[in-house]
Protein backbone atom coordinates (compact mmCIF):
# COMPACT_ATOMS: atom_id res chain seq x y z
CA UNK A 1 0.00 0.00 0.00
CA UNK A 2 3.01 2.27 0.10
CA UNK A 3 3.23 2.38 -3.72
CA UNK A 4 0.47 4.80 -4.70
CA UNK A 5 0.03 6.36 -8.12
CA UNK A 6 -2.04 9.39 -8.96
CA UNK A 7 -4.42 9.37 -11.90
CA UNK A 8 -4.72 12.57 -13.86
CA UNK A 9 -7.54 13.57 -16.13
CA UNK A 10 -8.20 16.30 -18.61
CA UNK A 11 -11.24 18.29 -19.60
CA UNK A 12 -13.27 17.14 -22.52
CA UNK A 13 -12.52 18.97 -25.75
CA UNK A 14 -14.78 19.85 -28.65
CA UNK A 15 -14.90 17.64 -31.71
CA UNK A 16 -12.80 18.56 -34.75
CA UNK A 17 -14.41 20.58 -37.52
CA UNK A 18 -16.33 18.56 -40.11
CA UNK A 19 -14.75 18.10 -43.54
CA UNK A 20 -15.96 20.44 -46.26
CA UNK A 21 -18.33 18.76 -48.70
CA UNK A 22 -19.27 19.66 -52.25
CA UNK A 23 -22.42 18.72 -54.21
CA UNK A 24 -23.07 15.06 -54.97
CA UNK A 25 -23.25 13.70 -58.50
CA UNK A 26 -20.49 15.84 -60.02
CA UNK A 27 -18.73 14.46 -63.10
CA UNK A 28 -15.26 15.36 -64.40
CA UNK A 29 -15.55 18.35 -66.75
CA UNK A 30 -12.94 16.94 -69.14
CA UNK A 31 -14.52 15.86 -72.46
CA UNK A 32 -15.18 12.12 -72.78
CA UNK A 33 -14.57 11.50 -69.05
CA UNK A 34 -17.44 10.08 -67.00
CA UNK A 35 -15.60 9.80 -63.69
CA UNK A 36 -17.73 10.73 -60.67
CA UNK A 37 -15.95 13.20 -58.41
CA UNK A 38 -15.96 12.67 -54.66
CA UNK A 39 -18.00 15.03 -52.50
CA UNK A 40 -14.73 15.85 -50.68
CA UNK A 41 -12.85 16.79 -53.89
CA UNK A 42 -12.99 20.56 -54.44
CA UNK A 43 -11.68 20.39 -58.01
CA UNK A 44 -13.86 20.19 -61.11
CA UNK A 45 -11.78 17.45 -62.73
CA UNK A 46 -10.79 13.95 -61.65
CA UNK A 47 -7.22 13.19 -60.55
CA UNK A 48 -6.26 11.97 -64.05
CA UNK A 49 -7.29 15.24 -65.73
CA UNK A 50 -6.55 17.81 -63.02
CA UNK A 51 -3.64 20.15 -63.49
CA UNK A 52 -0.59 19.18 -61.46
CA UNK A 53 -0.06 21.32 -58.38
CA UNK A 54 3.16 21.17 -56.41
CA UNK A 55 2.64 22.34 -52.84
CA UNK A 56 5.19 24.55 -51.11
CA UNK A 57 6.20 22.44 -48.13
CA UNK A 58 8.52 24.80 -46.31
CA UNK A 59 10.39 28.03 -46.71
CA UNK A 60 9.39 31.19 -48.49
CA UNK A 61 7.64 31.53 -51.80
CA UNK A 62 10.27 32.33 -54.47
CA UNK A 63 10.09 35.73 -56.16
CA UNK A 64 8.47 35.67 -59.60
CA UNK A 65 11.53 37.16 -61.34
CA UNK A 66 14.14 34.85 -59.75
CA UNK A 67 13.24 31.66 -61.60
ABEGO torsion letter per residue (X at the ends): XABBBBBBBBBBBBBBBBBBBBBBGBBBABBGBABBBBAABABABBAAABBBBBBBABEBBBBAAAX
